Amino acid sequence: MQLWLDLQDSDLPSKIDSSEFSSAVDLRIGHDVYISEDYILNKEGKQIGAHFRIDDPDSQNKARCVIGSVEWLMVECSNWTMIPLENLIADADGTPTSIAVKIVDPKMISGASFALDIGVDAIVLNDEIQLWEIGSVCKSQRLERSP
């Protein structure tokens, strides 16, 4: 499982990059990739994924429709529940699509990391130390479970 640092909308120096958690960062949004309303773009501007805000069953179904046709699917859930994420994880299992989820509530990190005993492929976190403390632990636990 990867941890992505979301710095896209920040002009301030990163607290995480100057902390003990800097080595846990796998990708920096706003540096390595960019997120638009609908897409994930690499540095060269090539689309490498889709971005969805899941607010209702219709937006969840739209996100599910791109599974298998994109490398990355990044989702944000306005009213967080695990069911939409579990549906996406189940649908993506065995496909070339990896799931990334943006999380702002520390209590949701563990659930996303281990949902359906598969978990997401990446967790997107902002520049808050508390999120990275929990995210780093979950990342280590996932690495221990890897064959």
C-alpha positions in Angstrom: 0.0 0.0 0.0 1.3 3.4 -0.9 0.9 6.7 1.0 0.4 9.8 -1.1 1.0 13.3 0.3 -1.6 15.8 -1.0 0.2 19.1 -1.4 -1.6 20.3 -4.6 -3.4 23.2 -3.0 -0.7 24.3 -0.5 1.9 26.9 -0.9 3.4 26.2 2.5 6.4 24.0 3.2 5.3 20.4 4.0 5.4 19.4 7.6 5.6 15.8 6.5 8.6 16.3 4.3 10.5 17.7 7.2 9.4 15.0 9.7 10.2 11.4 10.4 7.4 10.4 8.0 9.1 11.8 4.9 10.4 8.3 4.0 6.8 6.9 4.1 5.7 9.2 1.2 5.4 7.3 -2.0 4.0 10.1 -4.2 3.4 13.8 -3.9 0.2 15.2 -5.4 1.1 18.6 -6.8 4.7 17.4 -7.7 4.7 13.8 -9.0 1.1 13.8 -10.2 -1.8 16.4 -10.4 -5.4 15.9 -9.7 -8.1 17.7 -11.7 -11.8 17.5 -11.2 -12.0 14.3 -13.2 -8.4 13.1 -13.9 -5.1 12.1 -12.5 -2.3 13.4 -14.6 1.5 12.7 -14.5 4.1 15.4 -14.8 4.0 15.3 -18.6 0.2 15.9 -18.5 -0.7 12.4 -19.6 -3.8 10.9 -18.0 -3.0 8.0 -15.7 -6.3 7.8 -13.9 -9.7 9.1 -13.0 -10.8 11.1 -10.0 -14.3 10.9 -8.6 -16.1 12.4 -5.7 -18.6 9.9 -4.4 -21.7 11.6 -2.9 -24.4 9.1 -3.8 -25.1 5.7 -5.6 -25.0 7.4 -9.0 -21.5 8.8 -8.5 -20.3 5.5 -7.1 -21.7 3.7 -10.2 -19.8 6.2 -12.5 -16.6 5.4 -10.6 -17.2 1.7 -10.9 -17.6 2.1 -14.7 -14.0 3.1 -15.2 -12.5 0.2 -13.4 -10.4 -1.8 -15.8 -9.9 1.1 -18.2 -7.6 3.3 -16.0 -4.4 2.6 -14.1 -5.5 4.5 -11.0 -9.0 5.4 -9.6 -8.8 8.0 -6.9 -12.0 8.6 -4.9 -13.1 11.0 -2.2 -16.3 10.3 -0.3 -18.2 13.3 1.2 -20.2 11.2 3.6 -17.7 8.5 4.4 -18.9 5.0 4.7 -16.9 1.9 3.9 -19.6 0.3 1.6 -18.7 2.4 -1.5 -15.0 1.8 -1.0 -15.6 -2.0 -0.5 -17.6 -2.1 -3.7 -14.8 -0.4 -5.6 -12.1 -2.7 -4.1 -14.2 -5.8 -5.0 -14.8 -4.6 -8.5 -11.1 -3.7 -9.1 -9.8 -7.0 -7.7 -8.1 -8.8 -10.6 -8.1 -5.8 -12.9 -5.3 -3.5 -13.9 -6.9 -0.6 -11.9 -5.5 0.4 -8.5 -7.6 2.2 -6.0 -6.5 5.3 -4.1 -8.7 7.0 -1.5 -8.4 10.4 0.1 -8.9 10.3 3.8 -9.2 13.2 6.2 -10.5 11.3 9.3 -7.8 9.3 11.1 -10.4 6.7 12.2 -11.0 5.6 8.6 -7.4 4.8 7.6 -7.3 1.3 9.1 -10.6 0.4 7.6 -9.5 1.5 4.1 -6.2 -0.2 4.5 -7.7 -3.6 5.2 -11.2 -3.5 3.7 -12.3 -6.9 2.4 -8.9 -8.3 3.5 -7.5 -6.6 0.4 -7.4 -2.9 1.2 -6.8 0.0 -1.1 -3.6 0.4 -3.1 -3.0 4.0 -1.9 -4.2 6.3 0.8 -4.1 10.0 0.0 -3.4 12.1 3.1 -3.0 15.8 3.7 -0.1 17.4 5.6 -1.3 16.4 9.1 1.1 14.5 11.4 -1.7 12.5 13.1 -2.9 11.1 9.7 0.7 10.1 8.9 1.2 8.4 12.2 -1.7 6.1 11.6 -1.1 5.7 7.9 2.5 4.7 8.4 1.5 2.0 10.9 -1.1 0.6 8.5 1.4 0.7 5.7 3.9 -1.3 7.8 1.2 -3.8 8.8 0.2 -4.3 5.1 3.9 -4.9 4.2 4.1 -7.5 6.9 1.2 -9.3 5.4 2.6 -9.3 1.9 4.0 -12.6 0.6 
